[in-house]
Amino acid sequence: MKKPAFRKKSGAPDTARGAGGSGTFDGAPAGAAPAAPRGSGAARTTRSLLAAAVVLAAVFGIAELRKPAAPAATDRATATSAQVERTAVVCPQPLQGLTGSTTLTAYTPPGTGTGTGDGTAGSGWISDAAAPAAAPGTAPSAPATPSAPATPAATGAPTRAAAASDKDAAPADARLTLAKPGTPVSAPAANSDLAPGTGAVATGALAPGFTVTQTTTVTDQRGLGLSGITCTPSGTGFWFAGASTAEGRTDYVSLVNAESTAAVVDIKLYGDKGLIENDAANGITVAPGSSQSVLLPTISKGQVADLAVHVVARSGRVGAALHAADGSKGADWVPASADPAPVQVMPGLPADTSAAHLVVWAPPEDDADLRIELSGKNGWFVPAGNESIHVKAGMVASVDLGKVTRDEVAGLRVSPSDDKHATPVVAGLRVDRAGANGKSDAAWLAGAAPVGARATVADNRGGGPSTLFLTSTGEAATVRVTASAGTGGGTPTTKEVQLPAGGTVALPAPEPTGLNGGFALTVETVSGGPVVAARMLALPSKDVPMFTVQALRDDRSTVKVPQASQDPGVVLR
């Protein structure tokens, strides 16, 4: 763009370099200092170069004299760890009908965090996103297409997570606020058939390990069961295996945009014949601070028994979750799977599993031949009659495993039958538990990543309903399990557990002494491993063996910070 020309106003003296008017423009009015003689420009250029050289010399000198502290010898070639100072997660819209109830629980493990660096402790809170356009179980909102983008409900308010992003301070209408590390806080979610998704933020000393768990209980026939989920950060890609549009199923994808900009999302469905093309599944616009639910039958074609679902944000970021409801047979969240990989491990099969159904997706590039193994109390073994599964490229395959655990807790692993032919896959497992009267509930497991240094699940209840499943996928391991103080009081309890190589151990969750209210469970890897873990919460109601299972994932409370070396030459670049 052409710069505007500035012309000196006639009769206005124009001086430079401050007092005395030692420098003036050519053509100055009468009374101004005379113009410099011809040839003085070269002298001024010489003086400018000398001045620049003096400044550069000063910069180099200061850089050399004030060297940064030298890192320890052992750290010169490696990055150092620093605690995160902000953590944000998104919880989906609960399918709770008119009679269900949802609880939100937030927790940060105690640690060495000192705050944001300015002496403050930070903040932690959960607040509502905008209400969805329609109840997902009754009158689903049609997903947006590029020509008709979806919009949030007119009554929806902006997501508080987005509204407060500048200061990260808890809004006045927050559902709960977290006061300090080491003590969980619980509160009910919105109590309606149009309950929105929620956003949660923690900063400073409350950020490292901050976790939120959402638990929903539904006792009527539509969506009957216990549904639990560990809320996840917003992202651009999510994989789910085990969804369905078969008769009796009501499965939907929840999209929550807690960001300050709109997101455009594609939902890709894969069945036993490959990708299910449907323009209605592409270009779904999710406005900032809004929630949307998308029923899978509205973007599928006919009934498909087993589906893999890939949620992709082509612009922006969203929180994505998938809920499955099988009428009176049970309901739960289908957890997001680990990224496609040749080996997928699913922890958390209860000893009283009455049925198990495995669903696996393979990429379009190659078929997958997989070995099915169980991790029992003594290590890995192949279940008789269900030794393998073949998955065609770009398609979904499934197998019924029946009562595969045979009254023992287990973890399940799929891995290449031929180590030289390793195809990355996505895997999910439906697990059913039946009561004595024939009533049942279901939970869905997914490929899980190791717990790493530390992992936490927030919502646990006193009296023994929580069971912890620990599987060492490699060598023998030792883990430390800590039960936090309760929401209303109690003294934390810690226990160390030994795991055999490739073995699974289940233990009733340790409870804090003098427990009052709910509590959190934290698992830390002490040695060996890697270790994958899951927590089962069982809350029987009206003769229904209600339960939900959540895998514990590394809380990523630290980040790697690269070492910086001195380079004075940077001033020349």
C-alpha positions in Angstrom: 0.0 0.0 0.0 1.4 3.4 -0.9 2.3 5.5 2.1 0.8 8.9 2.4 3.2 11.8 1.8 3.5 14.4 4.6 4.2 18.0 3.7 5.6 20.5 6.1 3.1 23.3 7.0 4.3 26.6 5.8 5.5 29.0 8.5 5.9 26.3 11.1 9.5 25.9 12.3 10.5 22.2 12.2 13.3 21.3 14.4 15.0 18.0 15.2 17.1 16.5 18.0 15.5 18.5 20.8 16.8 21.7 22.3 18.7 24.2 20.3 17.2 23.2 17.0 20.6 21.8 15.9 19.0 19.9 12.9 16.5 21.3 10.5 14.9 20.4 7.2 16.1 21.8 3.8 14.0 24.7 2.7 13.3 25.9 6.3 11.7 29.2 6.7 13.6 32.4 7.5 15.0 32.4 10.9 15.8 28.7 10.9 19.4 27.4 11.0 21.1 27.4 7.6 21.1 24.2 5.5 24.0 21.8 5.7 26.6 22.4 2.9 26.9 20.0 0.0 28.7 16.8 0.9 27.7 16.7 4.5 25.3 13.7 3.9 28.4 11.4 3.7 29.6 12.7 7.0 26.2 12.1 8.6 26.2 8.5 7.2 29.7 7.9 8.6 28.6 9.2 12.0 25.5 6.9 11.9 27.5 3.8 11.0 29.9 4.6 13.9 27.0 5.0 16.3 25.5 1.7 15.1 28.9 0.0 15.7 29.1 1.4 19.2 25.5 0.1 20.0 26.3 -3.4 18.6 29.5 -3.5 20.6 27.6 -2.6 23.7 25.0 -5.4 23.0 27.7 -8.0 22.5 29.6 -6.9 25.5 26.5 -7.1 27.8 25.6 -10.5 26.3 29.0 -11.8 27.1 29.3 -10.2 30.5 25.8 -11.3 31.7 25.9 -15.0 30.6 22.9 -17.1 31.7 23.4 -19.7 34.4 25.0 -22.8 32.9 22.7 -25.9 33.0 23.8 -29.0 34.9 26.2 -31.1 32.9 23.7 -34.0 32.7 21.0 -31.7 31.2 22.9 -30.0 28.4 21.6 -32.4 25.7 18.1 -32.9 27.2 15.0 -30.9 27.8 13.9 -30.1 31.3 10.4 -30.6 32.8 8.1 -27.8 33.8 4.7 -27.9 35.3 1.7 -26.9 33.2 0.1 -23.6 34.2 -3.2 -24.0 32.5 -5.5 -27.0 31.9 -8.8 -26.9 30.1 -11.3 -29.8 29.4 -14.8 -30.1 28.0 -17.6 -32.3 29.2 -20.3 -33.5 26.8 -24.1 -33.0 26.9 -25.5 -35.8 29.2 -28.4 -38.0 27.9 -30.3 -38.0 31.2 -34.0 -37.6 30.1 -36.4 -36.0 32.5 -35.7 -38.3 35.5 -31.9 -38.8 35.3 -29.3 -36.9 37.2 -25.7 -35.9 36.4 -22.8 -35.2 38.8 -19.7 -33.2 37.9 -16.6 -33.8 40.0 -13.3 -31.8 39.7 -10.0 -32.6 41.3 -6.3 -31.7 41.2 -3.8 -34.0 43.0 -1.5 -32.4 45.5 2.0 -31.7 44.2 4.8 -29.2 44.1 3.1 -26.6 42.1 3.6 -23.1 43.3 1.1 -21.2 41.2 1.4 -19.2 38.1 4.8 -17.7 38.8 3.4 -14.5 40.2 2.7 -15.8 43.6 -1.0 -16.6 43.0 -2.5 -20.1 43.5 -4.6 -20.0 40.4 -8.2 -21.0 39.9 -10.3 -24.0 38.9 -14.0 -24.1 37.9 -16.7 -25.7 35.7 -19.5 -23.8 34.0 -22.2 -24.5 31.4 -21.9 -24.2 27.6 -24.8 -23.1 25.5 -27.8 -25.4 25.5 -28.2 -27.8 22.6 -30.7 -27.2 19.9 -32.7 -30.3 20.8 -32.7 -33.1 23.2 -30.6 -35.9 21.7 -33.0 -38.7 22.7 -36.2 -37.2 21.5 -36.1 -34.7 18.6 -32.6 -34.7 17.3 -31.3 -31.6 15.6 -30.4 -32.2 12.0 -26.6 -31.9 11.4 -25.5 -28.9 9.4 -24.4 -29.1 5.8 -22.1 -26.7 4.0 -25.3 -25.0 2.6 -27.2 -25.0 5.8 -24.9 -24.6 8.8 -26.2 -25.6 12.2 -26.7 -22.9 14.7 -27.0 -23.0 18.5 -30.3 -22.6 20.3 -31.5 -19.0 20.5 -31.6 -19.2 24.2 -28.0 -20.4 24.5 -25.5 -18.4 26.4 -21.8 -18.3 25.5 -19.6 -21.0 27.0 -18.1 -19.6 30.2 -14.8 -21.3 29.4 -14.6 -19.1 26.3 -16.0 -16.0 27.9 -13.5 -16.0 30.7 -10.5 -17.2 28.7 -8.7 -13.9 28.9 -8.5 -13.8 32.7 -9.3 -17.5 33.5 -11.2 -16.4 36.5 -14.2 -18.4 37.7 -17.4 -16.8 36.4 -20.1 -15.7 38.8 -22.4 -18.5 37.7 -19.9 -21.4 37.7 -21.4 -24.7 38.7 -18.4 -25.4 41.0 -15.1 -23.9 41.9 -12.0 -25.8 43.1 -10.4 -24.3 46.1 -7.1 -26.2 46.5 -5.2 -29.3 45.3 -5.9 -32.6 47.2 -9.6 -32.1 47.8 -12.3 -32.9 45.2 -15.4 -30.8 44.6 -18.7 -32.1 43.3 -21.9 -30.4 42.0 -24.9 -31.4 40.0 -25.1 -30.5 36.3 -28.1 -28.8 34.7 -31.2 -30.9 35.6 -33.2 -31.1 32.4 -33.6 -33.0 29.2 -31.7 -30.2 27.4 -28.7 -30.2 29.7 -25.7 -28.5 28.0 -22.1 -29.5 27.8 -19.7 -27.8 30.2 -16.2 -26.3 30.1 -13.7 -26.5 32.9 -10.4 -24.5 33.4 -7.7 -24.7 36.0 -4.7 -22.4 36.3 -1.6 -22.1 38.5 -1.2 -24.7 41.2 -4.6 -26.2 40.3 -3.5 -26.9 36.7 -1.1 -29.9 37.0 -3.2 -33.1 36.9 -6.6 -31.2 36.9 -9.3 -33.7 36.0 -13.1 -33.7 35.7 -15.4 -36.7 35.8 -19.1 -36.7 34.7 -21.5 -39.4 36.0 -25.1 -39.8 34.9 -27.7 -42.1 36.4 -30.9 -42.8 34.3 -33.6 -45.1 35.8 -36.3 -44.9 33.1 -36.3 -47.3 30.1 -34.9 -44.7 27.6 -31.2 -44.7 28.2 -31.4 -46.9 31.3 -28.0 -47.3 33.0 -25.0 -45.6 34.5 -22.9 -43.4 32.2 -19.5 -42.0 33.1 -16.8 -40.1 31.3 -13.5 -38.4 32.0 -13.8 -35.0 30.4 -11.2 -34.4 27.6 -9.4 -31.4 26.2 -10.7 -29.9 23.0 -9.0 -31.3 19.9 -9.2 -31.8 16.2 -9.6 -35.5 15.9 -11.3 -38.3 17.9 -11.8 -42.0 17.2 -14.6 -44.2 18.6 -15.2 -47.9 18.0 -18.4 -49.7 19.0 -21.2 -47.4 18.0 -24.3 -48.7 16.2 -27.5 -47.7 14.4 -29.1 -51.1 14.8 -32.7 -51.4 16.0 -33.0 -50.3 19.6 -29.8 -48.3 19.7 -29.8 -44.5 20.3 -26.3 -43.4 19.7 -25.3 -39.8 19.3 -22.1 -37.6 19.0 -21.9 -34.7 21.4 -19.9 -31.7 20.1 -19.1 -28.8 22.5 -17.2 -25.8 21.3 -15.6 -24.1 24.3 -13.4 -21.9 22.1 -13.9 -18.3 21.0 -14.1 -19.1 17.3 -16.4 -21.3 15.3 -15.5 -24.9 14.4 -16.3 -26.9 11.3 -16.6 -30.6 11.9 -16.9 -33.7 9.7 -18.2 -37.0 11.2 -17.0 -40.1 9.3 -18.7 -43.4 9.8 -17.2 -46.8 8.9 -19.1 -50.1 8.8 -18.5 -53.6 7.5 -18.6 -52.3 4.0 -16.3 -49.3 4.5 -16.9 -45.6 4.7 -20.5 -44.6 4.7 -20.8 -41.5 2.4 -23.3 -38.9 3.5 -23.1 -35.2 2.8 -25.1 -34.5 6.0 -22.1 -35.6 8.0 -19.8 -33.0 6.6 -19.3 -29.3 7.3 -21.2 -29.2 10.6 -20.6 -25.7 12.0 -20.4 -25.5 15.8 -20.6 -21.9 16.9 -18.3 -20.7 19.7 -19.8 -21.3 23.1 -22.4 -23.8 21.9 -23.3 -27.5 22.2 -24.7 -29.8 19.5 -25.8 -33.4 19.4 -25.9 -35.4 16.2 -27.9 -38.7 16.2 -26.0 -41.3 14.2 -29.1 -42.5 12.2 -29.4 -39.0 10.8 -26.0 -39.3 9.1 -25.9 -43.0 8.4 -27.7 -45.0 5.7 -29.9 -47.7 7.2 -29.1 -49.9 10.2 -25.5 -50.8 10.7 -24.7 -53.2 13.6 -21.1 -52.0 14.3 -19.5 -48.7 13.5 -16.3 -46.9 13.9 -16.6 -43.1 14.2 -14.0 -40.5 13.3 -14.7 -36.9 14.4 -12.5 -34.4 12.5 -12.4 -30.7 13.0 -11.3 -29.2 9.7 -11.2 -25.8 11.4 -11.3 -24.8 15.0 -11.3 -27.2 17.9 -14.1 -29.1 19.8 -14.7 -31.5 22.6 -16.3 -34.7 21.1 -17.9 -37.6 22.9 -20.1 -40.5 21.8 -22.9 -41.9 23.9 -24.5 -45.3 23.2 -27.9 -46.4 24.6 -29.3 -49.9 23.9 -32.8 -49.5 25.3 -33.2 -51.4 28.6 -30.0 -53.3 28.0 -27.7 -50.5 29.1 -26.1 -47.2 28.2 -22.7 -45.5 28.6 -20.2 -43.3 26.9 -18.1 -44.9 24.3 -14.7 -43.6 25.3 -12.4 -42.1 22.7 -9.8 -44.6 21.6 -6.1 -44.1 21.6 -4.7 -43.1 18.2 -4.6 -45.9 15.6 -1.8 -48.3 16.5 -0.8 -51.9 15.7 -1.4 -52.8 19.4 -4.4 -51.8 21.4 -5.0 -52.7 25.0 -8.4 -52.4 26.7 -8.3 -52.7 30.5 -11.3 -53.1 32.8 -13.1 -56.4 32.1 -15.1 -57.4 35.2 -15.0 -61.0 36.5 -18.7 -61.3 36.1 -18.8 -60.2 32.4 -21.8 -61.9 30.9 -21.0 -60.9 27.3 -18.2 -59.1 25.4 -18.3 -57.8 21.9 -15.1 -56.6 20.1 -15.2 -54.1 17.3 -12.0 -53.2 15.2 -11.4 -50.8 12.4 -8.5 -51.0 9.9 -7.3 -48.1 7.7 -8.0 -48.0 4.0 -4.3 -48.7 3.2 -4.1 -52.3 4.4 -5.9 -55.3 6.0 -5.2 -56.2 9.6 -4.7 -59.7 10.9 -4.8 -59.6 14.7 -4.2 -61.9 17.6 -6.7 -61.6 20.5 -5.2 -62.1 24.0 -6.4 -61.7 27.6 -4.3 -60.6 30.5 -5.2 -62.7 33.6 -3.7 -62.9 37.0 -0.6 -64.8 35.7 -0.1 -63.0 32.4 -1.2 -63.0 28.8 -3.1 -66.0 27.2 -5.2 -66.7 24.1 -8.9 -67.3 24.8 -10.1 -70.7 23.4 -12.2 -70.3 20.3 -11.5 -66.6 19.9 -7.8 -66.5 18.9 -7.9 -64.0 16.1 -9.8 -61.5 14.0 -9.3 -60.4 10.4 -10.2 -56.8 9.4 -10.5 -55.7 5.8 -8.9 -52.4 4.7 -11.1 -49.4 5.5 -13.7 -51.6 7.1 -15.0 -52.7 10.5 -15.0 -56.3 11.8 -16.5 -57.6 15.0 -16.6 -60.8 17.1 -18.7 -61.9 20.0 -16.5 -63.2 22.8 -19.2 -64.3 25.2 -18.3 -64.9 28.8 -14.6 -64.5 27.9 -13.3 -63.7 31.4 -14.6 -66.9 33.0 -15.0 -65.3 36.5 -11.6 -63.6 36.5 -10.8 -60.0 35.9 -8.9 -59.3 32.7 -7.6 -56.8 30.2 -7.9 -57.5 26.4 -5.2 -56.9 23.8 -5.2 -57.0 20.0 -1.8 -57.2 18.3 -0.5 -58.2 14.8 -0.5 -61.9 14.2 2.6 -61.3 12.2 5.0 -58.8 13.7 6.3 -58.0 10.2 2.7 -56.9 9.1 1.8 -54.3 11.7 -1.3 -52.3 10.7 -2.5 -49.5 12.9 -6.1 -50.1 14.1 -8.8 -48.7 16.4 -10.5 -51.0 18.8 -13.4 -50.9 21.2 -15.1 -53.5 23.4 -18.7 -53.6 24.7 -19.0 -55.3 28.1 -22.3 -56.5 29.6 -23.1 -57.4 33.2 -26.4 -59.2 34.0 -28.2 -59.4 37.3 -30.0 -62.3 38.8 -33.3 -61.2 37.5 -32.0 -60.9 33.9 -31.7 -57.1 33.9 -28.4 -55.8 32.6 -26.2 -52.8 32.0 -23.4 -52.2 29.5 -20.1 -50.3 29.4 -17.7 -49.7 26.5 -13.9 -49.9 26.7 -11.4 -48.5 24.2 -7.8 -48.8 23.4 -6.0 -47.1 26.3 -2.6 -45.4 26.7 -0.4 -46.2 29.8 -1.0 -44.2 32.9 2.6 -43.0 32.7 3.9 -41.1 35.8 0.4 -40.3 37.2 -3.3 -40.6 36.3 -6.5 -39.8 38.2 -10.2 -40.5 38.1 -12.3 -38.1 40.2 -15.7 -39.5 41.1 -15.6 -42.4 43.5 -18.2 -43.3 46.2 -17.7 -44.7 49.7 -18.9 -48.2 50.7 -17.1 -50.2 48.0 -18.6 -49.5 44.6 -15.3 -48.6 43.0 -13.0 -51.3 41.7 -9.5 -50.6 40.2 -8.2 -52.7 37.3 -4.4 -52.6 36.8 -2.7 -54.4 33.9 1.1 -54.5 33.3 1.5 -54.8 29.6 5.2 -55.4 29.8 7.5 -56.4 32.7 6.4 -56.7 36.3 5.5 -53.4 37.8 4.8 -51.6 41.1 2.2 -48.9 41.3 1.1 -46.5 44.1 -2.6 -46.0 44.6 -3.8 -42.9 46.5 -7.3 -42.2 47.7 -7.7 -38.5 48.2 -9.6 -36.7 51.0 -13.4 -36.7 50.5 -15.4 -33.8 49.3 -16.6 -33.4 52.8 -13.5 -34.5 54.7 -11.2 -37.4 55.4 -7.5 -38.4 55.4 -5.9 -39.7 52.2 -4.8 -43.3 52.1 -1.9 -44.7 50.0 -1.3 -48.3 49.0 1.4 -50.0 46.8 0.4 -52.8 44.4 2.6 -55.4 42.8 1.7 -56.5 39.2 3.2 -59.6 37.5 4.5 -59.2 34.0 1.6 -59.2 31.6 -0.8 -59.7 34.5 -4.0 -58.0 35.7 -4.9 -57.2 39.3 -8.2 -55.9 40.5 -8.7 -54.4 44.0 -11.4 -52.6 45.8 -10.5 -49.0 45.7 -8.8 -47.9 48.9 -10.9 -45.3 50.8 -9.7 -42.4 52.8 -9.9 -42.6 56.6 -12.9 -40.8 58.0 -14.4 -40.4 54.5 -17.2 -37.9 54.0 -18.5 -37.5 50.5 -16.9 -38.7 47.2 -13.1 -39.0 46.6 -10.5 -39.3 43.8 -8.2 -42.1 43.0 -4.6 -41.5 41.7 -2.4 -44.1 40.2 1.4 -43.6 39.9 3.9 -45.9 38.2 6.7 -46.6 40.7 8.7 -49.1 38.6 8.4 -51.5 35.7 5.4 -51.6 33.3 4.0 -49.9 31.2 0.8 -50.1 33.1 -2.8 -49.4 31.9 -5.6 -48.9 34.4 -9.4 -48.6 34.6 -11.9 -47.8 37.3 -15.3 -49.5 37.5 -18.0 -47.7 39.4 -21.0 -50.0 40.2 -24.2 -48.4 41.6 -27.0 -51.0 41.4 -30.5 -49.5 41.2 -33.9 -51.1 40.9 -32.4 -54.6 40.5 -30.2 -53.3 37.6 -26.5 -53.9 38.0 -25.6 -50.4 36.8 -21.9 -49.8 36.2 -19.5 -47.7 34.2 -15.8 -48.1 33.4 -13.2 -45.3 32.7 -9.6 -45.9 31.7 -7.1 -43.7 33.6 -4.8 -41.7 31.3 -1.5 -39.9 32.0 -2.5 -36.5 33.4 0.4 -34.8 31.5 1.0 -32.4 34.4 4.5 -31.5 33.1 5.8 -30.4 29.7 9.3 -30.6 28.2 11.1 -27.3 28.0 14.2 -27.3 25.6 17.5 -26.0 26.9 18.6 -22.7 25.5 22.2 -21.8 24.7 23.8 -18.4 24.4 24.1 -17.0 20.9 24.9 -13.3 20.7 24.8 -13.5 16.9 21.0 -13.5 17.1 21.1 -9.7 17.1 22.3 -9.8 13.5 19.5 -12.1 12.3 
